[in-house]
Amino acid sequence: MAGPVSAVLKDVMRTAKTQRAEARRLQKLWRRLVGRQLIGHSRPVSLRRGVLRVEADEPGASFLLSLEKPRLLKAIQEELGERLTDIVIRPGGRGELSR
């Protein structure tokens, strides 16, 4: 019984490691794509089923991100592959978001 549990645990750990690496890659890419104006006011929070969810800390940042959404979507698709199908921008916390 230890064999199958060990194999499952290895798979889970490998998947978690891959997801962490992808999250770091996405954070770096996000910083590069949104630039100085928006980096302190937005952050990617999850990527599930092809949808990137982004938090913005103020309405102005949400608006600017919505204007940039087509460009951001295309750039991220080119970098990460076709897995990304949409970006959803939602309100985040108050003040500047932690990085």
Backbone atoms as SQL, in Angstrom:
CREATE TABLE atoms (id INTEGER PRIMARY KEY, chain TEXT, resi INTEGER, resn TEXT, atom TEXT, x REAL, y REAL, z REAL);
INSERT INTO atoms VALUES
  (1, 'A', 1, 'MET', 'N', 0.810, -1.199, 0.000),
  (2, 'A', 1, 'MET', 'CA', 0.000, 0.000, 0.000),
  (3, 'A', 1, 'MET', 'C', 0.857, 1.270, 0.000),
  (4, 'A', 2, 'ALA', 'N', 2.033, 1.196, 0.562),
  (5, 'A', 2, 'ALA', 'CA', 2.903, 2.368, 0.608),
  (6, 'A', 2, 'ALA', 'C', 3.338, 2.791, -0.787),
  (7, 'A', 3, 'GLY', 'N', 3.461, 1.856, -1.685),
  (8, 'A', 3, 'GLY', 'CA', 3.882, 2.166, -3.047),
  (9, 'A', 3, 'GLY', 'C', 2.947, 3.129, -3.752),
  (10, 'A', 4, 'PRO', 'N', 1.644, 2.813, -3.870),
  (11, 'A', 4, 'PRO', 'CA', 0.717, 3.725, -4.555),
  (12, 'A', 4, 'PRO', 'C', 0.604, 5.091, -3.885),
  (13, 'A', 5, 'VAL', 'N', 0.587, 5.125, -2.554),
  (14, 'A', 5, 'VAL', 'CA', 0.510, 6.400, -1.842),
  (15, 'A', 5, 'VAL', 'C', 1.752, 7.226, -2.139),
  (16, 'A', 6, 'SER', 'N', 2.879, 6.602, -2.161),
  (17, 'A', 6, 'SER', 'CA', 4.134, 7.293, -2.451),
  (18, 'A', 6, 'SER', 'C', 4.120, 7.871, -3.867),
  (19, 'A', 7, 'ALA', 'N', 3.605, 7.095, -4.807),
  (20, 'A', 7, 'ALA', 'CA', 3.536, 7.566, -6.192),
  (21, 'A', 7, 'ALA', 'C', 2.589, 8.754, -6.323),
  (22, 'A', 8, 'VAL', 'N', 1.451, 8.692, -5.645),
  (23, 'A', 8, 'VAL', 'CA', 0.492, 9.803, -5.679),
  (24, 'A', 8, 'VAL', 'C', 1.105, 11.045, -5.059),
  (25, 'A', 9, 'LEU', 'N', 1.777, 10.870, -3.940),
  (26, 'A', 9, 'LEU', 'CA', 2.420, 11.997, -3.264),
  (27, 'A', 9, 'LEU', 'C', 3.474, 12.641, -4.166),
  (28, 'A', 10, 'LYS', 'N', 4.251, 11.835, -4.852),
  (29, 'A', 10, 'LYS', 'CA', 5.254, 12.377, -5.782),
  (30, 'A', 10, 'LYS', 'C', 4.591, 13.187, -6.888),
  (31, 'A', 11, 'ASP', 'N', 3.486, 12.667, -7.420),
  (32, 'A', 11, 'ASP', 'CA', 2.759, 13.395, -8.472),
  (33, 'A', 11, 'ASP', 'C', 2.219, 14.725, -7.950),
  (34, 'A', 12, 'VAL', 'N', 1.676, 14.717, -6.747),
  (35, 'A', 12, 'VAL', 'CA', 1.138, 15.945, -6.144),
  (36, 'A', 12, 'VAL', 'C', 2.248, 16.958, -5.942),
  (37, 'A', 13, 'MET', 'N', 3.374, 16.525, -5.443),
  (38, 'A', 13, 'MET', 'CA', 4.506, 17.430, -5.209),
  (39, 'A', 13, 'MET', 'C', 5.040, 17.981, -6.539),
  (40, 'A', 14, 'ARG', 'N', 5.108, 17.154, -7.557),
  (41, 'A', 14, 'ARG', 'CA', 5.585, 17.591, -8.869),
  (42, 'A', 14, 'ARG', 'C', 4.626, 18.636, -9.457),
  (43, 'A', 15, 'THR', 'N', 3.336, 18.390, -9.316),
  (44, 'A', 15, 'THR', 'CA', 2.333, 19.339, -9.816),
  (45, 'A', 15, 'THR', 'C', 2.423, 20.661, -9.066),
  (46, 'A', 16, 'ALA', 'N', 2.553, 20.610, -7.752),
  (47, 'A', 16, 'ALA', 'CA', 2.663, 21.836, -6.952),
  (48, 'A', 16, 'ALA', 'C', 3.904, 22.632, -7.346),
  (49, 'A', 17, 'LYS', 'N', 5.003, 21.941, -7.570),
  (50, 'A', 17, 'LYS', 'CA', 6.242, 22.616, -7.968),
  (51, 'A', 17, 'LYS', 'C', 6.063, 23.296, -9.327),
  (52, 'A', 18, 'THR', 'N', 5.429, 22.618, -10.248),
  (53, 'A', 18, 'THR', 'CA', 5.172, 23.181, -11.579),
  (54, 'A', 18, 'THR', 'C', 4.268, 24.406, -11.479),
  (55, 'A', 19, 'GLN', 'N', 3.226, 24.315, -10.650),
  (56, 'A', 19, 'GLN', 'CA', 2.306, 25.441, -10.487),
  (57, 'A', 19, 'GLN', 'C', 3.002, 26.646, -9.857),
  (58, 'A', 20, 'ARG', 'N', 3.872, 26.417, -8.881),
  (59, 'A', 20, 'ARG', 'CA', 4.611, 27.532, -8.272),
  (60, 'A', 20, 'ARG', 'C', 5.534, 28.193, -9.290),
  (61, 'A', 21, 'ALA', 'N', 6.195, 27.384, -10.099),
  (62, 'A', 21, 'ALA', 'CA', 7.091, 27.933, -11.126),
  (63, 'A', 21, 'ALA', 'C', 6.289, 28.748, -12.139),
  (64, 'A', 22, 'GLU', 'N', 5.123, 28.250, -12.534),
  (65, 'A', 22, 'GLU', 'CA', 4.285, 28.980, -13.483),
  (66, 'A', 22, 'GLU', 'C', 3.778, 30.281, -12.868),
  (67, 'A', 23, 'ALA', 'N', 3.429, 30.257, -11.590),
  (68, 'A', 23, 'ALA', 'CA', 2.955, 31.469, -10.909),
  (69, 'A', 23, 'ALA', 'C', 4.063, 32.525, -10.858),
  (70, 'A', 24, 'ARG', 'N', 5.292, 32.116, -10.558),
  (71, 'A', 24, 'ARG', 'CA', 6.418, 33.063, -10.540),
  (72, 'A', 24, 'ARG', 'C', 6.656, 33.638, -11.933),
  (73, 'A', 25, 'ARG', 'N', 6.575, 32.790, -12.929),
  (74, 'A', 25, 'ARG', 'CA', 6.768, 33.239, -14.310),
  (75, 'A', 25, 'ARG', 'C', 5.687, 34.246, -14.701),
  (76, 'A', 26, 'LEU', 'N', 4.447, 33.974, -14.306),
  (77, 'A', 26, 'LEU', 'CA', 3.347, 34.875, -14.605),
  (78, 'A', 26, 'LEU', 'C', 3.511, 36.206, -13.877),
  (79, 'A', 27, 'GLN', 'N', 3.964, 36.185, -12.623),
  (80, 'A', 27, 'GLN', 'CA', 4.191, 37.422, -11.871),
  (81, 'A', 27, 'GLN', 'C', 5.238, 38.298, -12.569),
  (82, 'A', 28, 'LYS', 'N', 6.326, 37.694, -12.991),
  (83, 'A', 28, 'LYS', 'CA', 7.372, 38.454, -13.695),
  (84, 'A', 28, 'LYS', 'C', 6.848, 39.022, -15.005),
  (85, 'A', 29, 'LEU', 'N', 6.123, 38.207, -15.733),
  (86, 'A', 29, 'LEU', 'CA', 5.552, 38.648, -17.004),
  (87, 'A', 29, 'LEU', 'C', 4.568, 39.797, -16.769),
  (88, 'A', 30, 'TRP', 'N', 3.743, 39.679, -15.752),
  (89, 'A', 30, 'TRP', 'CA', 2.759, 40.718, -15.434),
  (90, 'A', 30, 'TRP', 'C', 3.462, 42.044, -15.157),
  (91, 'A', 31, 'ARG', 'N', 4.508, 42.005, -14.364),
  (92, 'A', 31, 'ARG', 'CA', 5.267, 43.232, -14.061),
  (93, 'A', 31, 'ARG', 'C', 5.772, 43.884, -15.339),
  (94, 'A', 32, 'ARG', 'N', 6.274, 43.069, -16.230),
  (95, 'A', 32, 'ARG', 'CA', 6.813, 43.596, -17.485),
  (96, 'A', 32, 'ARG', 'C', 5.700, 44.164, -18.377),
  (97, 'A', 33, 'LEU', 'N', 4.558, 43.515, -18.412),
  (98, 'A', 33, 'LEU', 'CA', 3.490, 43.927, -19.320),
  (99, 'A', 33, 'LEU', 'C', 2.723, 45.151, -18.854),
  (100, 'A', 34, 'VAL', 'N', 2.447, 45.266, -17.558),
  (101, 'A', 34, 'VAL', 'CA', 1.598, 46.379, -17.112),
  (102, 'A', 34, 'VAL', 'C', 2.395, 47.636, -16.821),
  (103, 'A', 35, 'GLY', 'N', 3.665, 47.511, -16.588),
  (104, 'A', 35, 'GLY', 'CA', 4.500, 48.683, -16.382),
  (105, 'A', 35, 'GLY', 'C', 4.346, 49.334, -15.018),
  (106, 'A', 36, 'ARG', 'N', 5.081, 50.407, -14.849),
  (107, 'A', 36, 'ARG', 'CA', 5.172, 51.085, -13.553),
  (108, 'A', 36, 'ARG', 'C', 3.839, 51.659, -13.083),
  (109, 'A', 37, 'GLN', 'N', 3.034, 52.132, -14.003),
  (110, 'A', 37, 'GLN', 'CA', 1.786, 52.794, -13.652),
  (111, 'A', 37, 'GLN', 'C', 0.817, 51.849, -12.946),
  (112, 'A', 38, 'LEU', 'N', 0.772, 50.601, -13.369),
  (113, 'A', 38, 'LEU', 'CA', -0.235, 49.678, -12.839),
  (114, 'A', 38, 'LEU', 'C', 0.311, 48.586, -11.925),
  (115, 'A', 39, 'ILE', 'N', 1.608, 48.394, -11.869),
  (116, 'A', 39, 'ILE', 'CA', 2.133, 47.266, -11.103),
  (117, 'A', 39, 'ILE', 'C', 1.810, 47.382, -9.610),
  (118, 'A', 40, 'GLY', 'N', 1.780, 48.567, -9.080),
  (119, 'A', 40, 'GLY', 'CA', 1.447, 48.738, -7.669),
  (120, 'A', 40, 'GLY', 'C', -0.040, 48.695, -7.384),
  (121, 'A', 41, 'HIS', 'N', -0.838, 48.611, -8.433),
  (122, 'A', 41, 'HIS', 'CA', -2.290, 48.645, -8.261),
  (123, 'A', 41, 'HIS', 'C', -2.999, 47.418, -8.822),
  (124, 'A', 42, 'SER', 'N', -2.223, 46.436, -9.269),
  (125, 'A', 42, 'SER', 'CA', -2.846, 45.229, -9.819),
  (126, 'A', 42, 'SER', 'C', -1.919, 44.043, -9.606),
  (127, 'A', 43, 'ARG', 'N', -2.548, 42.868, -9.579),
  (128, 'A', 43, 'ARG', 'CA', -1.750, 41.650, -9.488),
  (129, 'A', 43, 'ARG', 'C', -2.588, 40.461, -9.945),
  (130, 'A', 44, 'PRO', 'N', -1.941, 39.529, -10.629),
  (131, 'A', 44, 'PRO', 'CA', -2.628, 38.296, -10.981),
  (132, 'A', 44, 'PRO', 'C', -2.780, 37.446, -9.724),
  (133, 'A', 45, 'VAL', 'N', -3.967, 36.899, -9.507),
  (134, 'A', 45, 'VAL', 'CA', -4.200, 36.109, -8.294),
  (135, 'A', 45, 'VAL', 'C', -4.461, 34.639, -8.578),
  (136, 'A', 46, 'SER', 'N', -4.940, 34.304, -9.762),
  (137, 'A', 46, 'SER', 'CA', -5.128, 32.887, -10.083),
  (138, 'A', 46, 'SER', 'C', -5.235, 32.691, -11.589),
  (139, 'A', 47, 'LEU', 'N', -4.899, 31.493, -11.995),
  (140, 'A', 47, 'LEU', 'CA', -5.034, 31.085, -13.389),
  (141, 'A', 47, 'LEU', 'C', -5.652, 29.697, -13.357),
  (142, 'A', 48, 'ARG', 'N', -6.940, 29.645, -13.672),
  (143, 'A', 48, 'ARG', 'CA', -7.664, 28.374, -13.640),
  (144, 'A', 48, 'ARG', 'C', -8.521, 28.241, -14.887),
  (145, 'A', 49, 'ARG', 'N', -8.448, 27.052, -15.477),
  (146, 'A', 49, 'ARG', 'CA', -9.269, 26.742, -16.652),
  (147, 'A', 49, 'ARG', 'C', -9.169, 27.806, -17.736),
  (148, 'A', 50, 'GLY', 'N', -7.964, 28.325, -17.916),
  (149, 'A', 50, 'GLY', 'CA', -7.728, 29.289, -18.978),
  (150, 'A', 50, 'GLY', 'C', -8.123, 30.720, -18.671),
  (151, 'A', 51, 'VAL', 'N', -8.547, 30.986, -17.437),
  (152, 'A', 51, 'VAL', 'CA', -8.974, 32.331, -17.060),
  (153, 'A', 51, 'VAL', 'C', -8.008, 32.890, -16.008),
  (154, 'A', 52, 'LEU', 'N', -7.399, 34.016, -16.353),
  (155, 'A', 52, 'LEU', 'CA', -6.521, 34.720, -15.424),
  (156, 'A', 52, 'LEU', 'C', -7.356, 35.721, -14.638),
  (157, 'A', 53, 'ARG', 'N', -7.336, 35.603, -13.322),
  (158, 'A', 53, 'ARG', 'CA', -8.045, 36.551, -12.471),
  (159, 'A', 53, 'ARG', 'C', -7.036, 37.542, -11.908),
  (160, 'A', 54, 'VAL', 'N', -7.375, 38.814, -12.061),
  (161, 'A', 54, 'VAL', 'CA', -6.489, 39.901, -11.654),
  (162, 'A', 54, 'VAL', 'C', -7.231, 40.789, -10.667),
  (163, 'A', 55, 'GLU', 'N', -6.562, 41.163, -9.589),
  (164, 'A', 55, 'GLU', 'CA', -7.127, 42.116, -8.641),
  (165, 'A', 55, 'GLU', 'C', -6.577, 43.500, -8.941),
  (166, 'A', 56, 'ALA', 'N', -7.444, 44.483, -8.853),
  (167, 'A', 56, 'ALA', 'CA', -7.048, 45.886, -8.996),
  (168, 'A', 56, 'ALA', 'C', -7.549, 46.611, -7.754),
  (169, 'A', 57, 'ASP', 'N', -6.740, 47.499, -7.200),
  (170, 'A', 57, 'ASP', 'CA', -7.084, 48.106, -5.921),
  (171, 'A', 57, 'ASP', 'C', -7.902, 49.389, -6.032),
  (172, 'A', 58, 'GLU', 'N', -8.132, 49.870, -7.236),
  (173, 'A', 58, 'GLU', 'CA', -8.926, 51.088, -7.390),
  (174, 'A', 58, 'GLU', 'C', -9.621, 51.084, -8.748),
  (175, 'A', 59, 'PRO', 'N', -10.725, 51.812, -8.861),
  (176, 'A', 59, 'PRO', 'CA', -11.477, 51.831, -10.121),
  (177, 'A', 59, 'PRO', 'C', -10.651, 52.285, -11.322),
  (178, 'A', 60, 'GLY', 'N', -9.775, 53.242, -11.125),
  (179, 'A', 60, 'GLY', 'CA', -8.949, 53.720, -12.234),
  (180, 'A', 60, 'GLY', 'C', -8.048, 52.630, -12.777),
  (181, 'A', 61, 'ALA', 'N', -7.483, 51.835, -11.889),
  (182, 'A', 61, 'ALA', 'CA', -6.627, 50.728, -12.330),
  (183, 'A', 61, 'ALA', 'C', -7.456, 49.685, -13.064),
  (184, 'A', 62, 'SER', 'N', -8.645, 49.401, -12.559),
  (185, 'A', 62, 'SER', 'CA', -9.534, 48.451, -13.246),
  (186, 'A', 62, 'SER', 'C', -9.861, 48.933, -14.646),
  (187, 'A', 63, 'PHE', 'N', -10.152, 50.218, -14.769),
  (188, 'A', 63, 'PHE', 'CA', -10.486, 50.790, -16.067),
  (189, 'A', 63, 'PHE', 'C', -9.314, 50.685, -17.038),
  (190, 'A', 64, 'LEU', 'N', -8.126, 51.077, -16.579),
  (191, 'A', 64, 'LEU', 'CA', -6.954, 51.006, -17.454),
  (192, 'A', 64, 'LEU', 'C', -6.658, 49.568, -17.872),
  (193, 'A', 65, 'LEU', 'N', -6.804, 48.635, -16.933),
  (194, 'A', 65, 'LEU', 'CA', -6.581, 47.232, -17.269),
  (195, 'A', 65, 'LEU', 'C', -7.601, 46.734, -18.282),
  (196, 'A', 66, 'SER', 'N', -8.842, 47.180, -18.149),
  (197, 'A', 66, 'SER', 'CA', -9.860, 46.751, -19.111),
  (198, 'A', 66, 'SER', 'C', -9.542, 47.276, -20.512),
  (199, 'A', 67, 'LEU', 'N', -8.972, 48.489, -20.586),
  (200, 'A', 67, 'LEU', 'CA', -8.557, 49.018, -21.884),
  (201, 'A', 67, 'LEU', 'C', -7.397, 48.218, -22.473),
  (202, 'A', 68, 'GLU', 'N', -6.518, 47.753, -21.605),
  (203, 'A', 68, 'GLU', 'CA', -5.333, 47.008, -22.031),
  (204, 'A', 68, 'GLU', 'C', -5.579, 45.505, -22.162),
  (205, 'A', 69, 'LYS', 'N', -6.754, 45.053, -21.812),
  (206, 'A', 69, 'LYS', 'CA', -7.049, 43.618, -21.768),
  (207, 'A', 69, 'LYS', 'C', -6.713, 42.884, -23.071),
  (208, 'A', 70, 'PRO', 'N', -7.115, 43.373, -24.241),
  (209, 'A', 70, 'PRO', 'CA', -6.762, 42.639, -25.478),
  (210, 'A', 70, 'PRO', 'C', -5.251, 42.489, -25.667),
  (211, 'A', 71, 'ARG', 'N', -4.511, 43.541, -25.395),
  (212, 'A', 71, 'ARG', 'CA', -3.049, 43.481, -25.541),
  (213, 'A', 71, 'ARG', 'C', -2.442, 42.519, -24.518),
  (214, 'A', 72, 'LEU', 'N', -2.909, 42.613, -23.275),
  (215, 'A', 72, 'LEU', 'CA', -2.397, 41.738, -22.220),
  (216, 'A', 72, 'LEU', 'C', -2.704, 40.275, -22.524),
  (217, 'A', 73, 'LEU', 'N', -3.921, 40.013, -22.952),
  (218, 'A', 73, 'LEU', 'CA', -4.329, 38.643, -23.268),
  (219, 'A', 73, 'LEU', 'C', -3.445, 38.057, -24.368),
  (220, 'A', 74, 'LYS', 'N', -3.242, 38.825, -25.411),
  (221, 'A', 74, 'LYS', 'CA', -2.414, 38.344, -26.527),
  (222, 'A', 74, 'LYS', 'C', -0.969, 38.100, -26.087),
  (223, 'A', 75, 'ALA', 'N', -0.412, 39.041, -25.326),
  (224, 'A', 75, 'ALA', 'CA', 0.983, 38.908, -24.888),
  (225, 'A', 75, 'ALA', 'C', 1.167, 37.703, -23.961),
  (226, 'A', 76, 'ILE', 'N', 0.224, 37.491, -23.061),
  (227, 'A', 76, 'ILE', 'CA', 0.335, 36.360, -22.141),
  (228, 'A', 76, 'ILE', 'C', 0.135, 35.048, -22.889),
  (229, 'A', 77, 'GLN', 'N', -0.786, 35.024, -23.838),
  (230, 'A', 77, 'GLN', 'CA', -0.983, 33.824, -24.657),
  (231, 'A', 77, 'GLN', 'C', 0.296, 33.465, -25.403),
  (232, 'A', 78, 'GLU', 'N', 0.959, 34.463, -25.952),
  (233, 'A', 78, 'GLU', 'CA', 2.200, 34.212, -26.688),
  (234, 'A', 78, 'GLU', 'C', 3.285, 33.661, -25.769),
  (235, 'A', 79, 'GLU', 'N', 3.315, 34.142, -24.542),
  (236, 'A', 79, 'GLU', 'CA', 4.347, 33.716, -23.590),
  (237, 'A', 79, 'GLU', 'C', 4.019, 32.369, -22.952),
  (238, 'A', 80, 'LEU', 'N', 2.766, 32.167, -22.569),
  (239, 'A', 80, 'LEU', 'CA', 2.388, 30.958, -21.829),
  (240, 'A', 80, 'LEU', 'C', 1.713, 29.901, -22.690),
  (241, 'A', 81, 'GLY', 'N', 1.381, 30.230, -23.900),
  (242, 'A', 81, 'GLY', 'CA', 0.699, 29.279, -24.766),
  (243, 'A', 81, 'GLY', 'C', -0.786, 29.584, -24.854),
  (244, 'A', 82, 'GLU', 'N', -1.489, 28.777, -25.545),
  (245, 'A', 82, 'GLU', 'CA', -2.904, 28.993, -25.814),
  (246, 'A', 82, 'GLU', 'C', -3.818, 28.680, -24.628),
  (247, 'A', 83, 'ARG', 'N', -3.275, 28.293, -23.510),
  (248, 'A', 83, 'ARG', 'CA', -4.105, 27.925, -22.367),
  (249, 'A', 83, 'ARG', 'C', -4.947, 29.081, -21.852),
  (250, 'A', 84, 'LEU', 'N', -4.503, 30.300, -22.042),
  (251, 'A', 84, 'LEU', 'CA', -5.219, 31.466, -21.529),
  (252, 'A', 84, 'LEU', 'C', -6.310, 31.886, -22.511),
  (253, 'A', 85, 'THR', 'N', -7.561, 31.962, -22.023),
  (254, 'A', 85, 'THR', 'CA', -8.676, 32.336, -22.886),
  (255, 'A', 85, 'THR', 'C', -9.312, 33.660, -22.494),
  (256, 'A', 86, 'ASP', 'N', -9.096, 34.108, -21.248),
  (257, 'A', 86, 'ASP', 'CA', -9.732, 35.351, -20.796),
  (258, 'A', 86, 'ASP', 'C', -8.993, 35.907, -19.588),
  (259, 'A', 87, 'ILE', 'N', -9.185, 37.191, -19.361),
  (260, 'A', 87, 'ILE', 'CA', -8.689, 37.870, -18.161),
  (261, 'A', 87, 'ILE', 'C', -9.892, 38.507, -17.487),
  (262, 'A', 88, 'VAL', 'N', -10.071, 38.211, -16.212),
  (263, 'A', 88, 'VAL', 'CA', -11.156, 38.793, -15.428),
  (264, 'A', 88, 'VAL', 'C', -10.536, 39.724, -14.398),
  (265, 'A', 89, 'ILE', 'N', -10.982, 40.959, -14.405),
  (266, 'A', 89, 'ILE', 'CA', -10.446, 41.972, -13.491),
  (267, 'A', 89, 'ILE', 'C', -11.479, 42.192, -12.389),
  (268, 'A', 90, 'ARG', 'N', -11.038, 42.082, -11.148),
  (269, 'A', 90, 'ARG', 'CA', -11.961, 42.258, -10.035),
  (270, 'A', 90, 'ARG', 'C', -11.357, 43.195, -8.998),
  (271, 'A', 91, 'PRO', 'N', -12.209, 43.825, -8.191),
  (272, 'A', 91, 'PRO', 'CA', -11.694, 44.720, -7.153),
  (273, 'A', 91, 'PRO', 'C', -10.919, 43.924, -6.109),
  (274, 'A', 92, 'GLY', 'N', -9.836, 44.527, -5.644),
  (275, 'A', 92, 'GLY', 'CA', -9.015, 43.894, -4.623),
  (276, 'A', 92, 'GLY', 'C', -9.113, 44.631, -3.319),
  (277, 'A', 93, 'GLY', 'N', -8.011, 44.611, -2.575),
  (278, 'A', 93, 'GLY', 'CA', -7.974, 45.272, -1.273),
  (279, 'A', 93, 'GLY', 'C', -7.851, 46.772, -1.395),
  (280, 'A', 94, 'ARG', 'N', -7.840, 47.415, -0.255),
  (281, 'A', 94, 'ARG', 'CA', -7.704, 48.876, -0.224),
  (282, 'A', 94, 'ARG', 'C', -6.236, 49.254, -0.332),
  (283, 'A', 95, 'GLY', 'N', -5.993, 50.369, -0.963),
  (284, 'A', 95, 'GLY', 'CA', -4.616, 50.861, -1.073),
  (285, 'A', 95, 'GLY', 'C', -3.785, 50.028, -2.024),
  (286, 'A', 96, 'GLU', 'N', -2.496, 50.280, -2.008),
  (287, 'A', 96, 'GLU', 'CA', -1.596, 49.596, -2.919),
  (288, 'A', 96, 'GLU', 'C', -1.525, 48.114, -2.566),
  (289, 'A', 97, 'LEU', 'N', -1.631, 47.266, -3.564),
  (290, 'A', 97, 'LEU', 'CA', -1.575, 45.840, -3.357),
  (291, 'A', 97, 'LEU', 'C', -0.154, 45.416, -3.026),
  (292, 'A', 98, 'SER', 'N', -0.033, 44.454, -2.141),
  (293, 'A', 98, 'SER', 'CA', 1.297, 43.947, -1.809),
  (294, 'A', 98, 'SER', 'C', 1.833, 43.134, -2.972),
  (295, 'A', 99, 'ARG', 'N', 3.144, 43.143, -3.122),
  (296, 'A', 99, 'ARG', 'CA', 3.751, 42.416, -4.243),
  (297, 'A', 99, 'ARG', 'C', 4.524, 41.266, -3.745);
